Amino acid sequence: MRFKYIVIAIIAFLAYTLGAKAGHGRYKEISNFFNSFWNDPKVKKARANAKKDVTKARKAAVKKARKYSK
């Protein structure tokens, strides 16, 4: 469900930045905001934790699939 909201937010952001007549200045303002957000230490830590969780879940899924495929 959360993924759905992220996709909607990305589409809305792209539609606004590409379709609005706000100009290059507004684009730079939004771009700088998202760059500062993306490079925030807390966000970096959350991305690293998510990557670890995905790796752990993938390994568990592979193990479970192998168990049931025998």
Beta strands, then each sheet from edge to edge (+ up, - down):
end
